[in-house]
Amino acid sequence: DVNIASALSSLNKSAIVTPATNSFTQTISTSNAVDILWSIDSSGSMSEEQANLANGSSQFFTALNKAGVDYRLAVNTHDAYDCKSLRKTSTGSEFIDKNTANAENEWKLLSQPGTNDSGTETGFYCVREANLVNFDRTNAKNIVVFVSDEPENETYEGTKQYNAATRRTFTDYKNYFLSTATTYFAISGTANIIRPDFTTSSPSYSDPDYDCDGDGGSASGGAHFKDIAKSTGGSYASICADSSSWSVMFDEILRAATGLASSFNLTQVPIPSTVKVNVNAT
């Protein structure tokens, strides 16, 4: 009850409390099916990071199989010229699942797309435009993992972004990702300053965390990937850290894969003590 003064005691005196009602439809039953798309930077600086991702996967596969998850894993790149298509396994499949022979070896193939693609990485565009017809299942939870050691670049109508082109804003992409009912994760740089418009200058000189260097490699940017992960209930790991430290994020991916059938985003930041939940209108 927002009229109870004690519930508002910790708020700033100038805060305005606005009542709101959100309605959601709960999925009827849970499913242990999860489709995980890994969107991996394939530019010239990613050799070490791709190797870390490939070599650090054993614990992830072990956890997936132990939990009995009905999983599919697919990979695309951040190069706007070829990222709409998913990478293929040695047998021509667009994904790895629990029945894939030599799954870890196939993952090492998929997760190392090479370093010869464009240096204009377009992860947001590539995830939005990826052809998932043969990958996505209607009864499966959807998870996306961004992997990049560079800032986020922008594309326009399937081509590389140039100065003369109209650029979309970060908000446009964020609103799209929020509408997909997908949980996003990020293995990226450590930057924190959000650039709201891709035409604005880079915040590299004002963000002390814009660059990182560690056992896992070096990176710049990452703030936009981190924000999407946070906003959709996912989490983030520094790509500069040793891949063994990514286990926390892998655990959270597994938790998302085996968790609730539905998750809901409120339209306003709630005061916990004032929240009232009605199920079936009662």
PyMOL commands that set and color helices and strands:
alter all, ss='L'
color gray80, all
select helices_A, chain A and resi 5-8+47-55+58-66+103-110+123-129+170-179+223-231+243-258+272-274
alter helices_A, ss='H'
color red, helices_A
select strands_A, chain A and resi 33-40+70-77+96-97+141-147+155-156+159-160+183-188+211-214+217-220+236-238
alter strands_A, ss='S'
color yellow, strands_A
deselect
rebuild
show_as cartoon
